[in-house]
């Protein structure tokens, strides 16, 4: 049966051995038929058809002597550095020496390792060596060539060692071996290779064929394990920029006590402040605080986790770095009073219409670096910084005032993952009343029934699932006293109640603000409702400002930083320490990890650090990361990072096997969930096909040693502060693995896109989402003789402007959010590009094409939903359509497109 269609001109039999069908597909040379008889024959090459269904095509070959060595060429593709041929690979004398090496063909030393052992000795076969010489180069890449005489008993190539003879690193894209009877063998490297003068240890690369640990060819088993040991390191010493070592540490590098003792920050991570782990750098400790690491200009991340040169030099890293280290200080110097607010609302509009005067910018070159971020207009004495209006403001300048928009954005805005169903009444705090005061809310039954004008009783509304809440009360209340000690900010425990209308929109009913007992004063709490009277109307607006500031802080510190960036880093570290680059699950998840560690390091350097952007511009101030730790301790669960589980946990859905996605939504028009569930199913379908292909037997997941070590390390080390929690999934079956990897991939792609790429759209006009509320409510500790109350009565608009972020806070955040919301030129979107390793197996390639088709269907479905006038949460006059989960992007579109990984 296997021989059907094979045409041999010699009558003598030729025996063929086939690998077990169905395990890995048939497209890679290691799984293609191998000629066994060492006889001189006129034969025909055997190839499989493109459909991978086992059909055999006979292709005529010249006469081949199987006893002779085979001439094999290795083509190495090296990516050009930005700016010219291998710029930066060598400077001065070293550059000259490197050019000489290129001239004499000694640029790279390659060693081929056999996939099989010597049948006589049982040892690894001797490696084949040759120097590669430069053959051609273009503006994009350089080609090097090496030649080998491969003896007939060498077998398949199982690995390639590379030694960089230059004095500086080079980025190797791939290596292709050509000349084997069974066709070319590809090694996709996509990696920086250090100079031998920096580290004499040679780099090893494996072919694109994926192998479970138990199926690894005998000749590379040792190499597979040694490479993992190298990536783990020994946990000692300070990491160097060229290294690729992955290890864990706590967040003890956010403060800078040696610069100023006021910049000392607590260690985040451990029993006192539970938190995920970050990558260890091994920097020395501070002189003034032995628990803190010293601050440095560039934080170590493993070399292959760094931005590509395109991203680093043309967009994100350079842009954000320039904004933080050049533009922001310039803003601060131009605004002398850091507490200065906006005198009138037209002054806010002037940021987009007239611009803000800045000192001359010639020395910084910011005009070239920030072409889209801001518009600079040259003036005789300086420049004007003028922001592009966000789409929301451009469509409707008054969008932020409407209560309907307030409710809509809980479902289709920047932070759509916090709204939850009310299931218990009355509302009660779970905090200790002896410390924080009476637990029961002041949002009473009478107040709610009056607000819904007798349409329903509270009991009926809860039964019909009509009441929803944003609840930051218990999370924020313990921090109120400490935050209020800080200058320029204030805090309450807060909750906002909403009613679900017949049009599937959420109408705000009430906002409750609570101050705990402090400074000798008892607990204070008050409920604010929409009002037709001017006093109540303005108090409602101020209360809304406070809870929006709380929601902005929670979004940035929890929904965005903690859930996507911070919690993902341990998955990446564990994958590189425990999963070989040959492992199919490593290759499945690798695109979802791209650049995440570099971005996280950048955040530790300039965003979440002491006195950084978050601390100086958001309500919790220097307690911001502590708030993130509290949320991790009280709220974060791995299983709840899965979208369906998250929706069910918040009461936004219930399990329903008859529903399209296995769940029925409580609010039918919930754009984040509507689109997200389709994307979740597409990811899960792709992963199901992939995992079932590589794990065809029921017990294979449980017996995969690398996979089990990866999951064990995530739970007990990377998220070790929660290692004993009962909700961790057990990894035994294919279904367990599918759910785990879908959760990880969804977090890095869909969830991150939903909370990141709309930041400037929704928060670029900061009155819609103020990051800080600087003044207390005027009715707190009410007295008619208070100056603030008199100001409120005389000019309530002035009170609101005083509570908004200051000019420096607003412009700083707007600058950063514009960068974070934008897509990089080298962004890779879901389904856009098939990984080279996936093309090795026709079945996997076909499964990916099916996944790509599902994403195209989602594109059309989102367009259809946005055009549906009955969907009030995504279609209306002046309304921005919900496209944050639309899989692909377009040039110039910032708030759209789902990349594989966490990105800026």
N, C-alpha and C positions, 0 to 999 in steps of 0.2 A: 504493500500500500504506500509506504513512504517512498518507494523507488519509482512510483508512477510518474511518467513524463520526463524521466532522466534518460538522456541519449549519450551513450558511451561508444566510441568508435572501436575500442579494444574489446575483444570478447571475454577477456579474463575479468573476473569479478573485482569490483572495488568496494570495500566495506566502508560504511559510513556510520558514525556515531552521532546521535542527536541527544542534546540535553533534554531533560524531562519537560515535555511541552506544558505550556500554561503557567509556568512559574514566573518567568521573566520576559516572555515574548521571544521573538526570534530575529530581531534586527541587528543585534550586536555580534561582532565576530566571535565572541566567546561562546555564543549559543548557536552559531551556524555550524553546518557539517564540517568535519575535519577529515581530510584524506589521511588514511593510516598507512597504506602500503608505500614503502620507499622504493618505488620502481619508476623507471623512465617510461612515461605513457603519453599518448595523445589523448587528452581529456577535455572535458568541458567544465567551466566554472558553474557551480550550483548557487543559485540565488533564490531567495524567497520573494514572492510577489509583494507589492506595496500594500496590499490589504491585510497582510499579516495572517492570512488564513491557512497557511501551510502549502499553498501552491508553489510549485517549483518551476523555475525558468532556466533553461540550459543556454549558456553563453559560451561560444567557442573561444578557446585559449590557444596560445602557441605552445609548442612542446616544452614541458617543464621537467626538470630533473629534480625529484624530491630529495635526493641525497646531497644536493648542493646547497650552500648557504644562500639566503635570500637577501638581496640588496634592499634596504629599507631607508627611506628618507624621513627625517623629522623636521617639520616646518613649525617654527615657533613664532607666534604673532605677539609682538610687544606694542602696547598702546603708546602712541606719541604723548608726550607731556604737552600741556597747553603752552604755546609760544614757540614751538619749533622742535627740530629733531632731538629727542631725548634731552631737552633742556632741563637742567637741574640734576641730571645723573652724575655729572662731574663738574667741578669748577677748578679753574686755574690748572695747576700741575696735574691734579688727579684727572681732570677732563682730558688733558693731552694724553695721559697714559691710557685712558679708556679708548680714545680714538685709535691709538696704536694697537690695542688689543683687537678692536674691530677690524683694523686693517689686516692683521695677521690671523684672523679667524679664531680668536680665543675669547669671544665675548661671553659665552655660556658653555658650561660643561654639563653634558647630559649623560645619564646612566640609565639603561633599561634593565628592569628587574623582571625576571620570569614569574609567571603566575603559578608555576608548578615547581615542585622540589625535584632534586636529582633522584631518579629511581634507584640508583645504587647506594648512595650515601644517605639518602633521606634528608640532605641538607639543601639550603637554598643554592641555586645555581649562580655561577659567577656572572656579575653584571657586565653589560656591554657598554663601552664608553666612547664618546667622541665629543670634540669641541664643535660648537655651532658658530658659523660665520655669517656676518650680515650679507644679505643678498639684494635687498631692495628696501626702499622706504618711501612713504608718502606723507602728506600732511596729517593723516590719521594714525598710521601704524608703520611699524618696522618689521621686516621679515628676516628671521635667521634660519639657517639650514644646517642640519647635521646628517651624516650618513653612517649607516651601520651594516655590517655583514652579519646577518642573523643565522646561526647554524641551524640545521634541520631539527635538532633535538632540543632547541631552546624553548619551544612552546609559545603560548600566548604571552604578551607583555602585560604584567600585572601592575606595574607602577613605573614612574619615571622620577629620577632624582635630578634636581637642577641646582647647579652652583653658579651664582652670579659672579663673574670675574671682574665686573666693574667696581668702582669705589662707592657707588651709590645704588640705591634700590632701583628696580624697574618693574613695571606693571605688565605681567604676562597674561594675555587674554586666553590663549589656548595653544595646544601642541597637537599636531596631527601626524600620525605615523602612516606612511603610504608605501606600499610595495608588497604587503602580505597577500597571499593567494585569496584570503577570505575578505579582503577589502580594507579600507582605511580604519584606523583606530583613533578616536578623538579623546583628548584630555582637556576638558574645559576648566581652566585654572582661575581666571578672574581674580588674581591675587598679586600683591606686591611681594617681590622676592628680594630679600636683603642682600647686601654685599657680603662676600666671604670675608672681607676685611673687618666687618662689624660682628659677624657671627659665622664661625666656620661650619656650623651644622647645615647640611644640605636640605633643601626643601623637597618634599615628596608629593607627587600628585598621582591620583588614581584615575582610571578610565571612567567614561560616563556611565558605564553599566553599574546599576545599583545592586548591592548584595546585603542580605541579612548577615549577622555575625556568624551564624552556623553554616552559611553557604559560601563563606569567603574562600577563594582558592588558597591552597596550602602555602603557596609561595609568598603570599602577601599577608598572612595572618599576623606575623610578628610586626610587620610594618604598620599594619592597621592599628595595633595596640600601642606601638611606640609613638606614633603620631598623636594619639589621644593623650598619652602621658606628657608629651611635650607641651600640648595646649593647656594642660592642667597646671603646669609649673610646680614649684615646690612651696609656694606660699611665702617665699622669702625675698627680701630686697626690693628696691624701687624699680618699677617697670620702666623700660626704655621705649622710645617712640617706635622702634622697628620691630618690637616683639609682638607675638601673637598669643599671649598667655591670658587665660580666662580664670578669674578667681573671684571670691566674694568679700565684701566688707560692708560695714554699716555706713549710714550717712553721717559722717563726722567731719565733713569737709565743707560745710555750708557757711560756717563762721570764719572770722578772721581776727581772733583775739590779739595776735601779735601787732596788728595795725591799730586796734582800738579795743579795749576790754569790753566796751559796749557792744561789740560785734561778736562776742562769744555766743554760741548757740548750743543747745543740748544735743547729745548724740541721739539720732533718730534711728531706731532699730535695736531690738532687745526687749526684755520684759517690761521695762519702764515705759518705753515708747515704741510699741511694735511697728514694724515696717518691712517691706521687701528689701532685699539686699541689692547693692550696686556693685560694679566692677572694682576690684581691688587695684589700687595704684601703688601702694607701698611708700608713699611720700613720708618724709620725716614729720614728727609731731611738733606742734607749736611750743614755743618757750613758755608762754603764759597759760597754757592749758594742755596738759599732756594727753588729754583724751581727743584733741582735735588735730587733724592733719593740716600741714601748711598749705596755704593757697599758692598756686602757680599760674603762670600765664596760659599754659596749655595743659589740659587734663588728659592723662593717658587713657586711650581706649585701644584694644587690640588692633593691629595695623589694618587688617582687612575689614574692620567695622567703620573705618573712616570714610568721609565723603569722597566720591569720585572727584577728579580734578574739575570736571564740568560743573558739578554742583558747588565745589569749594571755591572756584575762581570766578565763576560767572554769576552765581546767584546766592544761595541761601547763607552759607557760612560767612562769606565776605560781606554780604549785604547786612545780615544781622549783626555781625561784628562791627561793621562801620556805623550802623545805627546806634548800637549800644555804647561804642567807645568814641564816636565823633559827633554824631548828630544829637544824641541825648545830652551830653555835656554842653553842647552849643545851645540847646534849648534852655538848659539850666542857667547858662550865663546870660542869656537874653531876657530871662524872666527872673529878676533879682529876688523877688519875694516868693519863696516856695509855697507859701500859704495863700497866695493871691488867687482869688476865684474869678469867675467871669462876671462883670458888672451887670450885663444885660444879656438876654438870649441872642440878640443880634451879634454879639461878640463871639458866640459859639459858631454861628453861621459864617462869620468872617473867616474862620479857619479854612473854609471851603471856597469862599467867594473872593476874599481880599488877600488872605495869607498872613503869615506871622513874620515880622522882620527878624533877620538873623545877621550875625557878623559875616564878613566875607568868607567864602568857602573855597578859595583857590587852593589852599594848602591841602585840603582834604580830598579833593577830587570826587566829592559826593554826587555831583551832577551825573557823572558817568556811571556810578555804581548803583544809584537809586533812580533809574529812569521812569519806572512806573509808580513807585511808592509815593513820590511827591513831585510837584512841579516847581522848579526853581526859576525865578524871574530875576535877571540880573539888574542891579541898581547901582548907582554911583558909589554909594556908601556901604552896600552890603547886598543881601539877597532876601527874597521872600519865600517862605516855606508854605506851600499851599497844598492841602490834602485833596485827593480825589473824593467826591461825595460817594458814600456807600450806596449800593443799589436801592436799599430800602428808603433812604432819604431822597434819593434822586426820583423815585417813583411817587413818593408822598412825604412831604416835609413834616406832616403832622401825625405820621403813623404811630409814633411813640406815645402820643397822648391818649389813644383810644383804649378803653378797657377790653374791648373785643380783641385787640392785638395782644394785650397782656395775656389773655387766656389762650389765644392761638399759639403764641410762642412757647407755651409749655408743652405743646404737641408737635410743633413744626418749627421751632426756633433753634437757638444755639445749645440749649440744655434740655432736650426733650426726654431725658431718662430719669427724671426725679418726680414727676407727677404721679400720684398714687390714689387708689380708691379708698374712701372712708368706709370702714367696716365696723367700727365701734363708736358708740355715742353714750355719754358726752365725751368730747376730746379730753384726754388726760395726759399729763406728763408722767414719765416713768422715773424721774429724778427724785432724790430724797427730799421730801417736803420740809424736813427739819433744817435743811441747808438752803434750799432754793425756793421755799415758800409753797403755798397751796398749789396742788397739782391740777385741779380742774380748770379747764379753759373758761374764759368769759364769753366765748362764742356760744350763746345759749340757743335752746330750741326755739324760743320765741323770736329771737333775732333772725334765725334762718327762715322760719316760716313767714315772717314779715317780709323778708327780702325776696322770697319766691312768690309773694303776694297770694298766699293761700292755694297755690297750684297743687302742692303736695305737703303732707306732714313730713317731718324729719324721718320718722320711721318708714314711711312709704318711699321717701327719696333714697334711703339707704338700701331698702329692699330692691328697688328698681335700679340701683347702681347709678345714682344721679349726683352724688356728692364726691368731690375729689379735693386733694389737698397737696400743697407744697409745704413740707414740714421740716423746718430747721430749728425747731424750738429746743429740743433736748440736746442736739449737737452743739449749738452755739451758747446756750445759757451758762454752762460752766466757765466759758472764756470771757464773759461780759466784763467782769471786774478787772481782769488783767488788761484786756484790750482798752478799756476806758482810761487806763493810766497812760496810754500813749498819746502823743500830740497829734491832732488833726484827724481823729477818727473816733467812732463810737460804735456800740454794738447792742443788740437786743437778741433774745430768743424770739423766733418768729415763726408764724404759720399763716398760710393764705388758703381760704376755702373757696371752691368753685362749684358751680351748678351746671350740669350737662343739659343743654337745651335740646329741643326736638330737631334742631338743625345740626346736631353733633358738634356744637361749639361749646366752649367752656366760658361761662359768665362768672366773673369774680363777685363773690358775695361779701367777704370780710377778710380783714388782715388783723392779726393779733400780734402785738409787740409786748415783750416781757423783760423787765429788769429784775434780777434776783435781789434779795436783801443784801445791802452793802452800804458802807460808810454810815452805819447807824440808822439807815432808812429801811423801812419794810419793803417787801416785794411790791413792784409796780407793774401793772399790766393794763392794757387798754385795747379795745376793739374798734377798728375804723371800717366804715362802710361807704360805698358810693352814695353821694348826696346831691340834692338839688340846691341846697343852701350853700352860700359861698364859703362859710367857715368849714363846714363838713366836707365840701368839695376839695378845698386846699389841704385839709388834714389828710384826706384820702390820698391825694397826690403825694404828700410827704411820706405817708406810710408805705405807699407803693415804691417810692424811691429806696426806702430802707430794705424792703424784702428783695428788690431787684439787686441791690448791692450784695445781699447775702447770697442770692442765687448766682451772681457773677463770681463771687469768691468760691462757692462750692463747685461751680462748673470748672473753673480754672484749676483748682487744687485737687479735686476729687474726680469728677467726670472725665476731665482731660488728663491732667498729670498723673494722678494715682492709678486710675483704671487702665489707661493705655500705655503711657510711657514707663512709669515706675514699676508697675506689676509685671510688665513684659520683660524687663531686663533679666530677671532670673531664668526665664525660659530660654533666652538666647545664650546666657553663660552656660547653663546646664547642657544645652544642645551641643555646644562646641567642646565641652569637657567629656561628654559621655556618648555622643553619637558620631560615628565616623563620617567623614565626607562621602563615603561609599554607601551610607545607610539611606534607604529610600525615604524614611521619615525626615531625615535631615534635609534631603533634597526637596522634599515637599514643602517644608516650613521655611527654608532659607530665604525665599523671596519675600516672605512676610516679616523678616527681621532686618531687612536692609536699612542701614543708616541709623537705626534706633539708638544704639549705644552712643554714637557720636552726638546725636541730638540731645540725649539725656545729659551727656557731659557738658554740652553747651549750656543747658538749663542750669546745671549746678554752678557753672562759672558766672552766669550773668542774670539769670531769671529768678531762681528760687533761693539764691544765696543771701547771706546777711546784707541788708541794705540794698538788695537788688530790686528789679522792677516789680516783683510781686509784693515784697515787703513794703515798699515805699508808695505803692499805688492801690493796694487792695485793703479792704476793711480790717482783716486780722492783723495787719502789720507784721511785726517780728514773730508773731505766733502762727504765721501762715502754714508752715510745714508741720508744726505741731497739730494744727487742725486737720491736716491731711493724715497724720498718724492716728489721730482719734477716730477719724472716719474709717481708716483701715482696720483698726481694732474692733470697732462696733459694727461695721456694716459690710466690709469686704468679704466675699466668699467666692471661691473659684467657680463653683457650679452656677452661681448667679451672674457670672459674666456672659453666659450663654443667653442670647436674646430671648428665646421663648421662656426660659426659666426666669429671667429678669422681669418680663412682662407679667407672668403669672404671680411672681412674688409681690409685685406692686399692685396686684388686683386689676391690671390693665388687660388681662386676658385670662381665659380658663381653658383647660385641656378639652379638646373636642376632636376625637378621631375622625369625624366626618367633615371637619373644616379643612380648607386647602392646605394649611401649614400645620395641622394638628392642634391648633389653638383658635379660639374664637375671641376676637377683640371686644373689650367692654365699650370702647369708643370706636365706632366703625371708621370714622374719618380721622385716623391717627397717622399722619404722613410718615413719621419716623418708623413706626411699627409696620405700616402697610408696605413700604418699600424695603425696610430692613428684613422682614420675614422672607421676602422673595430672594433677596441676596443671601440670607442665611441658608435657605434651601438649596440654592445653586452651589454654594461652597460645600455644603454637606453632601450633596450628590456627587460632586467631583471627588471629594475625599473618600467617599464610600467606594466608588469604582477603583480608586487608586489603592486603598488599603486592602480591599478584598482580593485584589490581584496579587499583591505581595504576601498576603497572609491567607492562603487558600485553606489551610487546615485550622480547626478550632483552637488548638493549644499553642499555635505559633506565636501569638502575641505574648502570652505568659512566659514562654521559653526564650524570648528575645532578650538576651542579657543586657545589651546596650540600651534598649528601649526601657527596660525596667529600671536600670540605673539612672537614666535621665529623669524619669518620673519621680523616682525616690528622692533624687537630689533637689528637684524643684520643691517638693513638699517639705523636706526636712532641713534644707539649707537655704535655698533661695527665698522661700517663704517660711523659714524655720520658726518664726514667732507664732505661726498658726499650725504647726505640724501635727498637733494632737486634735485638731477639729474633726468632728465626725462627718462633715459634708464633703471631704475630699473624695473624688471618684476613685474607685478601685480599678486598676488597669489589668484586666484579665482577658477580655474578649475584643473582637474586632469592633463591636458596637461601643465599648468603652473608649477605645482609641479614636474612633471617628468623632465621638462627642468632644473629647479633649482637644484634638487638633482643630476641629471646627471652632471651638470656643476661642482658642488662641488666635487663629487666623481672623475670625470676626472682630476680635478686640483690636487687632493691629490694622485692620482694613476698614470695615464698615463702621464700627463704633467710633474709631478715631476720625474718619472722614466726617461723620455727623457732628462731632463736637469741636472740630478744628477748622475746617475750611470755610465755615460761615462766620468766623470771628469778626472780620471787618464788616461784613454785610450787616450783621445785627448789632455790633458794638462799636463800629466806627463812628456812628453818631452817638456819643456816650450818654446823653439823657435817656436813651432807650435802655441801656444797661450800664448804669454807673457802677464803677468798681469799688467805690467807697461812699459811705454816708458820714459826713464830717460833723454834723450837729445832731443833738438829741431832738426828739419831737418837742414842740413848744408847749405841749400840755403835760409833759412829764413834771411831776411835783408842781402842779399848776398854781400860779398866783397871778392875779390880774395886774399886779404892779411889776412883774418881771419885764425886763427890757426886751427879751426875746419875744415874749407874748405881744408886747406893744408893737414891735417891728412886724410880727406876723399879721396883726390886724391892720397895720398901716400899709404894708406892702408885702403880701405873701410871696410874690414872685422873688423878691430879694431873699427871703428865708430859704426858698428852694435852691437858688443859685449859691447861697452860702453852704448848703448841704452837699451840693454836687462836688465832684473832684476838683482840685485846684487846676490852674492852667497848666502847670508843669506835669501834674499827674495825668491829666486828660491827653495832652499832646504826646507824652511819652508812651502811654498805653496805645493810643491810636497808631503811632509809628510801628510799634512792635506787632500789634495785631494785624496790620496790613501785610507785614512780611510773613507772619506765621500762616496767614490765610492763603498765601499764594503758592501755586504749584511750581516746582523746579523744572527747568528745561529737560532734565533727564529723568523725569518722573516715569515710573513704570506702572501702568494701570492694570487692574484685574482683567485677566483674559486677553490682554493685548499681545503678550509675548510668551511663547512656549519656551520653557527652560531646555537647554540642549540635552540634558540627561533624560528628559521626558520623551524626546524624539527617538531615543534608542529603542524604545519598545512600541510597536504599532498599537497595541491595546491602550497603553497610557496616552499616547498621542491622540488616539481617537476619543478617549474619555475627556481629554482636555478640550478638544474641539466641541464636544457636547456641552461642556461647561461654558465655553465661549458663546455658544449659541444661546444658552440660558441668559447670559448677561445681555446679549443683544435684545432678547425678548423683554428684559427688565427696562432697557432704554425706552423702547416703544411704550411699555406699560406706564412708565412715569410720565411721559409726554401726554398720554391719553388721560391719566388721572389729573394732571395739571390743567388740562383743557375742560375738565368736567365741572360745569357751573354748580352742580349740586354739592361738590366737595368744598365747603365753605372755609376749610382750614388751609387750602392751597390755591384757591381761585377766587379773585375778587378785584374790585377797582383799586389800583395802586398797590396790589399785593405781590410780593416776590414769590414766584412759584417754588415749590420745594424740590430741589435738585441735588441736595447734598449726597444722596446715595445713588445718583446716576453714575453708572460705572466708568464712563469715559469723560474726557474733558475736551475743550477746544482752545485754540490759541486765544489768549486774552481773557479767558473765563477763569475767575479765581475761586468761586464758591461752588465748584462742581468737579466731579471725578473722584473715584475711589482708588487710590494707589494700593499696591500690595501691602505696603508697610507704613508704619508711622513715619511721617515725613514733614518737612517744612519746605 
